[in-house]
């Protein structure tokens, strides 16, 4: 097994452990990430719209 696979599996295991240990916090992280992506998309759309 190469190092990249080991690190990938370790990261996946840590994510699963985090979700199992504190599902409310994990949901909050996902919600914040979604909100951040929505703000990013809105800002990008405003920027592109202002170019024309």
C-alpha positions in Angstrom: 0.0 0.0 0.0 1.4 3.4 -0.9 1.4 6.3 1.5 -1.4 8.2 -0.3 -3.8 5.3 0.2 -2.9 5.0 3.9 -3.5 8.8 4.4 -6.8 8.6 2.5 -8.1 5.7 4.7 -6.8 7.4 7.8 -8.6 10.7 6.9 -11.8 8.8 6.1 -11.6 6.9 9.4 -11.2 10.2 11.3 -14.2 11.7 9.5 -16.4 8.7 10.4 -15.2 8.8 14.0 -16.0 12.6 14.2 -19.5 12.0 12.8 -20.1 9.1 15.2 -18.8 11.0 18.2 -20.6 14.3 17.6 -23.2 14.2 14.9 -24.6 17.6 15.8 -21.2 19.3 15.4 -20.6 17.4 12.1 -23.9 18.6 10.8 -23.0 22.1 11.8 -19.7 21.9 9.9 -21.5 20.6 6.7 -24.2 23.4 7.0 -21.5 26.1 7.4 -19.6 24.7 4.4 -22.8 24.7 2.3 -23.5 28.3 3.4 -20.0 29.3 2.4 -20.3 27.7 -1.0 -23.6 29.6 -1.5 -22.0 32.9 -0.6 -19.1 32.1 -2.9 -21.4 31.3 -5.8 -23.5 34.4 -5.2 -20.4 36.6 -5.1 -19.0 35.1 -8.2 -22.4 35.6 -10.0 -22.4 39.3 -9.0 -18.9 39.8 -10.2 -19.5 38.2 -13.6 -22.7 40.1 -13.9 -20.9 43.4 -13.2 -18.4 42.8 -16.0 -20.9 43.4 -18.8 
